[in-house]
Amino acid sequence: MPWLSILVPVYNVQPYLRECLTSVIDQLGDDGGVQILLLDDCSTDGSWSLMQKLAQRWPGRLQLLRHERNGGLSMARNTMIDAAQGEYLWFLDSDDKLLAGAIASLRTIVQAHAPDVVLCDFAVWRERERLKHLLRGERHRRSFSGTARRLEHDRCALLAGMLSTGELHAWSKISRRTLWGGDLRFPVGRHFEDMTTMPLMALRAESFYYEPRPWVAYRQRPGSILAGKSLPKALDQSAALRPFTRALQASPCAAHAGLRLALAQQAARSLTGAMRTMCQAGSMEAADELRRNFLDISPLGPEELAHAYLMRGWWLRRQRFLRCFHACP
């Protein structure tokens, strides 16, 4: 049985796929315990043909799957979860890449601590990096706020640390395959599927380990799924955490003060981002739905969250949130 399955969904990424897979293959050496699953979701740009060529180039390394009809990113990931055999699952988008040493570092952590979840940082990857990107710290983005390089067993701290940063993407969190048993899958047909799913996964974890080094290079490109804005995306963004909020109510973590604040902050970030799109489109009815989603998700009401911002000296954050909640920014 492989110790790790790397799951790579493929859809019209022919210019990027070779570099993505090379970043994985180059790190394996003689390690035969890594399963690399690729699923073509009915690409129209030659990605499937390239997958077959790469499988011949690296015999026995790549396991190819293909959907008969396009189902979207969530369905592709769900199919690969069902096909995975590794003890751990690592979701890797096919236009991104693993940074050198990532797999070896992960294996060291797994062998020493066997956590349910391993979290890593990431780097933003741009074709043209400018000074403003360096000043933003894009070469090293933190995905977690909390204790680093130590095995932890506090599920509430795991959830609070994930939500505090707002970096809820699947590819910065390697998880035991057993956590995905039952009905835990990515929501088909919805945007911001990571935001919906990863907190639910973490709610099942009993231990975690945070490695504060970038293991993933996250490519910024115009044609990515979330590059463009739309009303459906804005609605999905504002509602993404509703399943987690419902599940949290049955957990002892529901009363955790740090988690309550972190969840409220993430609900506010989602509201702020989605409201910009709604106001640009002039859809006031949809804007009301965004506010209702915030109230359903956030453990803190608008004034309570604004007061928490004020007490921490987060003046600009408070002003931006209140402006978006009560009217268009």
Secondary structure as GFF3:
##gff-version 3
##sequence-region A 1 329
A	DSSP	beta_strand	4	10	.	.	.	ID=ss1
A	DSSP	alpha_helix	14	25	.	.	.	ID=ss2
A	DSSP	beta_strand	34	40	.	.	.	ID=ss3
A	DSSP	alpha_helix	47	57	.	.	.	ID=ss4
A	DSSP	beta_strand	62	66	.	.	.	ID=ss5
A	DSSP	alpha_helix	72	83	.	.	.	ID=ss6
A	DSSP	beta_strand	88	91	.	.	.	ID=ss7
A	DSSP	beta_strand	97	98	.	.	.	ID=ss8
A	DSSP	alpha_helix	102	113	.	.	.	ID=ss9
A	DSSP	beta_strand	117	125	.	.	.	ID=ss10
A	DSSP	alpha_helix	131	135	.	.	.	ID=ss11
A	DSSP	alpha_helix	155	165	.	.	.	ID=ss12
A	DSSP	three_ten_helix	170	172	.	.	.	ID=ss13
A	DSSP	beta_strand	173	176	.	.	.	ID=ss14
A	DSSP	three_ten_helix	177	180	.	.	.	ID=ss15
A	DSSP	alpha_helix	193	202	.	.	.	ID=ss16
A	DSSP	beta_strand	208	219	.	.	.	ID=ss17
A	DSSP	alpha_helix	231	239	.	.	.	ID=ss18
A	DSSP	alpha_helix	242	248	.	.	.	ID=ss19
A	DSSP	three_ten_helix	252	255	.	.	.	ID=ss20
A	DSSP	alpha_helix	257	281	.	.	.	ID=ss21
A	DSSP	alpha_helix	284	297	.	.	.	ID=ss22
A	DSSP	alpha_helix	302	311	.	.	.	ID=ss23
A	DSSP	alpha_helix	315	326	.	.	.	ID=ss24
###
